[in-house]
């Protein structure tokens, strides 16, 4: 069964993410705010990936002098989801 997560980000231009997950795989993700081209690229690349693969690949990525980034926030969103299920 598909699950939909909404996650409010911190420290990024994107301020909200909505992630759709089915059977431990990302089926879709939408970003509110942020760099449209980069976020469309991330969306395209992670569709069909497992939650664990996305977390591994995106955790710890920084944007400029910020301590986080949109990809890192997505990894935190998915880690938080995994901790609750």
DSSP file (Angstrom, degrees, kcal/mol; ACC not computed):
  #  RESIDUE AA STRUCTURE BP1 BP2  ACC     N-H-->O    O-->H-N    N-H-->O    O-->H-N    TCO  KAPPA ALPHA  PHI   PSI    X-CA   Y-CA   Z-CA
    1    1 A X              0   0    0      0, 0.0    22,-0.4     0, 0.0     2,-0.2   0.000 360.0 360.0 360.0 134.6    0.0    0.0    0.0
    2    2 A X        -     0   0    0     20,-0.2     2,-0.4    21,-0.1    20,-0.2  -0.449 360.0-160.2 -71.0 137.1    1.3    3.4   -1.0
    3    3 A X  E     -A   21   0A   0     18,-3.4    18,-3.0    -2,-0.2     2,-0.5  -0.927   4.2-150.5-117.4 144.6    2.2    5.8    1.9
    4    4 A X  E     -A   20   0A   0     -2,-0.4     2,-0.4    16,-0.2    16,-0.2  -0.967  10.6-167.1-118.4 126.5    2.5    9.6    1.6
    5    5 A X  E     -A   19   0A   0     14,-3.1    14,-2.5    -2,-0.5     2,-0.5  -0.922   6.0-162.2-111.7 134.1    4.9   11.5    3.8
    6    6 A X  E     -A   18   0A   0     -2,-0.4     2,-0.4    12,-0.2    12,-0.2  -0.977  14.7-175.3-112.4 132.4    4.9   15.3    4.2
    7    7 A X  E     -A   17   0A   0     10,-2.7    10,-2.3    -2,-0.5     2,-0.6  -0.985  20.5-144.9-134.9 123.2    8.1   16.7    5.7
    8    8 A X  E     -A   16   0A   0     -2,-0.4     8,-0.2     8,-0.2     2,-0.1  -0.774  27.2-145.8 -86.0 122.1    8.9   20.3    6.6
    9    9 A X        -     0   0    0      6,-0.9     2,-0.4    -2,-0.6    61,-0.1  -0.374   6.4-148.6 -85.6 164.8   12.5   20.9    5.9
   10   10 A X  S    S+     0   0    0     59,-0.1     3,-0.1    -2,-0.1    59,-0.1  -0.997  72.9  13.5-132.5 140.1   14.9   23.2    7.8
   11   11 A X  S    S+     0   0    0     -2,-0.4     2,-0.3     1,-0.2    57,-0.3   0.620 102.9  96.0  78.5  13.7   17.8   25.2    6.5
   12   12 A X  S    S-     0   0    0      2,-0.3    -1,-0.2     1,-0.1    57,-0.1  -0.877  79.9-119.7-131.7 164.8   17.0   24.9    2.8
   13   13 A X  S    S+     0   0    0     -2,-0.3    21,-0.5    -3,-0.1     2,-0.4   0.862 100.9  76.1 -69.9 -36.4   15.2   26.9    0.1
   14   14 A X        -     0   0    0     19,-0.3    -2,-0.3     1,-0.1    19,-0.3  -0.631  63.5-176.6 -71.1 129.5   12.7   24.0   -0.3
   15   15 A X        +     0   0    0     17,-2.5    -6,-0.9    -2,-0.4     2,-0.3   0.553  61.2  29.9-110.1  -8.2   10.4   24.2    2.7
   16   16 A X  E     -AB   8  32A   0     16,-1.1    16,-2.9    -8,-0.2     2,-0.4  -0.979  57.7-168.7-152.4 138.3    8.2   21.2    2.2
   17   17 A X  E     -AB   7  31A   0    -10,-2.3   -10,-2.7    -2,-0.3     2,-0.5  -0.965   5.4-162.8-123.5 143.0    8.6   17.7    0.6
   18   18 A X  E     -AB   6  30A   0     12,-2.6    12,-2.4    -2,-0.4     2,-0.4  -0.979  14.9-172.5-124.8 118.7    5.9   15.2   -0.2
   19   19 A X  E     -AB   5  29A   0    -14,-2.5   -14,-3.1    -2,-0.5     2,-0.5  -0.915  12.2-153.7-116.1 134.0    7.2   11.7   -0.7
   20   20 A X  E     -AB   4  28A   0      8,-3.2     7,-2.8    -2,-0.4     8,-1.3  -0.924  16.5-174.7-107.5 130.9    5.2    8.7   -2.0
   21   21 A X  E     +AB   3  26A   0    -18,-3.0   -18,-3.4    -2,-0.5     2,-0.4  -0.980  10.3 177.2-129.0 134.9    6.5    5.2   -0.9
   22   22 A X  E >  S- B   0  25A   0      3,-2.4     3,-1.3    -2,-0.4   -20,-0.2  -0.972  74.9 -13.4-138.1 123.4    5.3    1.8   -2.0
   23   23 A X  T 3  S-     0   0    0    -22,-0.4     3,-0.1    -2,-0.4    -1,-0.1   0.906 127.9 -53.2  53.9  47.6    6.9   -1.4   -0.8
   24   24 A X  T 3  S+     0   0    0      1,-0.2    27,-1.9    26,-0.1     2,-0.4   0.631 117.0 112.0  65.9  16.6   10.0    0.4    0.4
   25   25 A X  E <  S-BC  22  50A   0     -3,-1.3    -3,-2.4    25,-0.2     2,-0.5  -0.930  72.7-117.3-120.1 144.8   10.5    2.1   -2.9
   26   26 A X  E     +B   21   0A   0     23,-2.7    22,-3.6    -2,-0.4    -5,-0.2  -0.691  32.3 173.6 -77.4 122.0   10.2    5.8   -3.8
   27   27 A X  E     -     0   0A   0     -7,-2.8     2,-0.3    -2,-0.5    -6,-0.2   0.691  64.9 -12.7-101.4 -24.2    7.3    6.2   -6.3
   28   28 A X  E     -B   20   0A   0     -8,-1.3    -8,-3.2    18,-0.1    -1,-0.4  -0.964  53.7-165.4-168.3 155.9    7.2   10.0   -6.4
   29   29 A X  E     -B   19   0A   0     -2,-0.3     2,-0.4   -10,-0.2   -10,-0.2  -0.975   4.5-166.1-149.1 139.0    8.5   13.1   -4.6
   30   30 A X  E     -B   18   0A   0    -12,-2.4   -12,-2.6    -2,-0.3     2,-0.4  -0.978   7.2-155.7-126.0 141.0    7.4   16.7   -4.9
   31   31 A X  E     -B   17   0A   0     -2,-0.4     2,-0.6   -14,-0.2   -14,-0.2  -0.942   5.9-150.9-117.6 136.0    9.3   19.7   -3.5
   32   32 A X  E    S-B   16   0A   0    -16,-2.9   -17,-2.5    -2,-0.4   -16,-1.1  -0.938  72.6  -7.6-106.1 116.9    7.8   23.1   -2.6
   33   33 A X  S    S+     0   0    0     -2,-0.6   -19,-0.3   -19,-0.3     2,-0.1  -0.200  90.5  90.6  85.8 174.7   10.3   25.8   -3.0
   34   34 A X  S    S-     0   0    0    -21,-0.5     2,-0.8   -20,-0.1    -1,-0.2  -0.356  88.7 -29.2  95.0-175.8   14.0   25.4   -3.9
   35   35 A X     >  -     0   0    0      1,-0.2     4,-2.7    -2,-0.1     5,-0.3  -0.687  55.4-154.8 -82.8 105.8   15.9   25.1   -7.2
   36   36 A X  H  > S+     0   0    0     -2,-0.8     4,-2.4     1,-0.2     5,-0.2   0.875  88.0  47.1 -52.2 -50.3   13.5   23.7   -9.7
   37   37 A X  H  > S+     0   0    0      1,-0.2     4,-1.9     2,-0.2    -1,-0.2   0.927 114.8  45.3 -62.1 -46.7   16.0   22.2  -12.1
   38   38 A X  H  > S+     0   0    0      1,-0.2     4,-2.3     2,-0.2    -1,-0.2   0.906 114.5  48.5 -63.5 -41.6   18.0   20.5   -9.4
   39   39 A X  H  X S+     0   0    0     -4,-2.7     4,-2.5     2,-0.2    -1,-0.2   0.849 108.7  53.0 -71.5 -33.0   15.0   19.2   -7.6
   40   40 A X  H  X S+     0   0    0     -4,-2.4     4,-2.4    -5,-0.3    -1,-0.2   0.891 109.7  50.8 -64.4 -38.0   13.5   17.8  -10.8
   41   41 A X  H  X S+     0   0    0     -4,-1.9     4,-2.3    -5,-0.2    -2,-0.2   0.929 110.4  47.4 -63.3 -46.4   16.8   16.0  -11.4
   42   42 A X  H  X S+     0   0    0     -4,-2.3     4,-2.3     1,-0.2     5,-0.2   0.936 111.5  52.0 -59.5 -46.4   16.7   14.5   -7.9
   43   43 A X  H  X S+     0   0    0     -4,-2.5     4,-1.2     1,-0.2    -2,-0.2   0.924 111.4  46.4 -55.9 -47.8   13.1   13.5   -8.4
   44   44 A X  H  < S+     0   0    0     -4,-2.4    -1,-0.2     1,-0.2    -2,-0.2   0.886 113.7  48.7 -63.9 -40.1   13.9   11.7  -11.7
   45   45 A X  H  < S+     0   0    0     -4,-2.3    -1,-0.2     1,-0.2    -2,-0.2   0.835 113.0  44.4 -72.2 -33.4   17.0    9.9  -10.2
   46   46 A X  H >< S+     0   0    0     -4,-2.3     3,-2.5    -5,-0.2   -20,-0.4   0.639  79.3 115.5 -92.4 -12.2   15.4    8.6   -7.1
   47   47 A X  T 3< S+     0   0    0     -4,-1.2   -20,-0.2     1,-0.3     3,-0.1  -0.370  88.5  14.4 -57.8 128.0   12.1    7.3   -8.5
   48   48 A X  T 3  S+     0   0    0    -22,-3.6    -1,-0.3     1,-0.3     2,-0.1   0.270  99.1 125.5  89.8 -11.0   12.1    3.5   -8.1
   49   49 A X    <   -     0   0    0     -3,-2.5   -23,-2.7   -23,-0.2    -1,-0.3  -0.450  65.2-107.5 -79.0 154.2   15.0    3.5   -5.6
   50   50 A X  B  >  -C   25   0A   0    -25,-0.2     4,-2.1    -2,-0.1   -25,-0.2  -0.439  25.8-116.2 -75.0 155.1   14.8    1.9   -2.2
   51   51 A X  H  > S+     0   0    0    -27,-1.9     4,-2.5     1,-0.2     5,-0.2   0.918 115.8  52.3 -55.8 -46.0   14.6    4.0    0.8
   52   52 A X  H  > S+     0   0    0    -28,-0.2     4,-2.5     1,-0.2    -1,-0.2   0.888 107.8  50.7 -62.3 -40.5   17.9    2.7    2.1
   53   53 A X  H  > S+     0   0    0      2,-0.2     4,-2.4     1,-0.2    -1,-0.2   0.909 111.1  48.6 -63.9 -41.3   19.7    3.5   -1.1
   54   54 A X  H  X S+     0   0    0     -4,-2.1     4,-2.3     2,-0.2     5,-0.3   0.932 112.0  48.8 -64.5 -45.2   18.4    7.1   -1.2
   55   55 A X  H  X S+     0   0    0     -4,-2.5     4,-2.1     1,-0.2    -2,-0.2   0.936 112.9  48.1 -59.0 -47.3   19.4    7.6    2.5
   56   56 A X  H  < S+     0   0    0     -4,-2.5    -1,-0.2     1,-0.2    -2,-0.2   0.902 116.7  41.9 -60.8 -43.4   22.9    6.2    1.8
   57   57 A X  H  < S+     0   0    0     -4,-2.4    -1,-0.2    -5,-0.2    -2,-0.2   0.815 123.1  34.6 -76.7 -30.9   23.5    8.3   -1.3
   58   58 A X  H >< S+     0   0    0     -4,-2.3     3,-1.5    -5,-0.2    -2,-0.2   0.651  84.3 112.1-104.6 -16.5   22.0   11.6   -0.1
   59   59 A X  T 3< S+     0   0    0     -4,-2.1    13,-0.1    -5,-0.3     3,-0.1  -0.327  84.3  14.1 -61.5 134.8   22.9   11.8    3.6
   60   60 A X  T 3  S+     0   0    0      1,-0.3    -1,-0.2    12,-0.1     2,-0.2   0.388  82.0 144.7  87.2  -3.6   25.4   14.5    4.6
   61   61 A X    <   -     0   0    0     -3,-1.5    11,-0.3     8,-0.1     2,-0.3  -0.508  34.1-155.6 -69.2 134.6   25.3   16.5    1.3
   62   62 A X        -     0   0    0     -2,-0.2     2,-0.6    -3,-0.1     7,-0.2  -0.800  11.4-139.7-112.1 154.7   25.7   20.2    2.0
   63   63 A X    >   -     0   0    0      5,-1.7     3,-2.3    -2,-0.3     5,-0.2  -0.946  64.2 -56.3-114.8 110.4   24.6   23.2    0.0
   64   64 A X  T 3  S-     0   0    0     -2,-0.6    -2,-0.0     1,-0.3     5,-0.0  -0.346 118.2 -19.7  58.0-129.9   27.2   26.0   -0.1
   65   65 A X  T 3  S+     0   0    0     -3,-0.1    -1,-0.3    -2,-0.1     2,-0.1   0.342 111.1 111.5 -93.1   7.5   28.0   27.0    3.5
   66   66 A X  S <  S-     0   0    0     -3,-2.3    -3,-0.2     2,-0.2   -54,-0.0  -0.425  72.6-129.8 -76.7 156.4   24.8   25.5    4.9
   67   67 A X  S    S+     0   0    0     -5,-0.1     2,-0.2    -2,-0.1    -1,-0.1   0.479  89.0  23.5 -84.3  -1.8   25.0   22.5    7.1
   68   68 A X        -     0   0    0    -57,-0.3    -5,-1.7    -5,-0.2     2,-0.3  -0.805  65.0-156.5-146.3-175.8   22.3   20.7    5.1
   69   69 A X     >  -     0   0    0     -2,-0.2     4,-2.7    -7,-0.2     5,-0.2  -0.940  42.0 -90.8-157.3 172.8   20.8   20.6    1.6
   70   70 A X  H  > S+     0   0    0     -2,-0.3     4,-2.2     2,-0.2     5,-0.2   0.928 127.1  48.3 -60.5 -44.6   17.6   19.5   -0.1
   71   71 A X  H  > S+     0   0    0      1,-0.2     4,-2.1     2,-0.2    -1,-0.2   0.923 112.6  48.7 -61.5 -41.1   19.0   16.0   -0.8
   72   72 A X  H  > S+     0   0    0    -11,-0.3     4,-2.3     1,-0.2    -2,-0.2   0.900 110.0  51.3 -63.9 -40.5   20.2   15.8    2.8
   73   73 A X  H  X S+     0   0    0     -4,-2.7     4,-2.5     2,-0.2    -1,-0.2   0.874 108.0  52.8 -64.3 -36.7   16.8   16.9    4.1
   74   74 A X  H  X S+     0   0    0     -4,-2.2     4,-2.4     2,-0.2    -2,-0.2   0.916 108.8  49.6 -63.3 -42.7   15.2   14.2    1.9
   75   75 A X  H  X S+     0   0    0     -4,-2.1     4,-2.4     2,-0.2    -2,-0.2   0.902 111.2  49.2 -62.0 -40.8   17.5   11.6    3.5
   76   76 A X  H  X S+     0   0    0     -4,-2.3     4,-2.5     2,-0.2    -2,-0.2   0.891 109.0  53.3 -65.4 -39.1   16.5   12.9    6.9
   77   77 A X  H  X S+     0   0    0     -4,-2.5     4,-2.1     1,-0.2    -2,-0.2   0.936 112.0  44.3 -58.1 -48.2   12.8   12.6    6.0
   78   78 A X  H  X S+     0   0    0     -4,-2.4     4,-2.5     2,-0.2    -2,-0.2   0.865 111.7  52.6 -69.0 -36.5   13.2    9.0    4.9
   79   79 A X  H  X S+     0   0    0     -4,-2.4     4,-1.9     2,-0.2    -1,-0.2   0.912 109.9  49.3 -63.0 -42.3   15.2    8.2    8.0
   80   80 A X  H  X S+     0   0    0     -4,-2.5     4,-0.9     2,-0.2    -2,-0.2   0.904 110.6  50.6 -62.6 -42.5   12.5    9.6   10.2
   81   81 A X  H >X S+     0   0    0     -4,-2.1     4,-1.0     1,-0.2     3,-0.8   0.930 109.5  50.4 -60.6 -46.8    9.9    7.6    8.3
   82   82 A X  H 3< S+     0   0    0     -4,-2.5     3,-0.4     1,-0.2    -1,-0.2   0.864 105.6  56.6 -61.4 -36.2   11.9    4.4    8.7
   83   83 A X  H 3< S+     0   0    0     -4,-1.9    -1,-0.2     1,-0.2    -2,-0.2   0.762 108.3  48.5 -67.2 -24.0   12.2    5.0   12.5
   84   84 A X  H <<        0   0    0     -4,-0.9    -1,-0.2    -3,-0.8    -2,-0.2   0.663 360.0 360.0 -91.2 -17.8    8.4    5.2   12.8
   85   85 A X     <        0   0    0     -4,-1.0    -2,-0.2    -3,-0.4    -1,-0.2   0.457 360.0 360.0-100.8 360.0    7.5    2.0   10.9
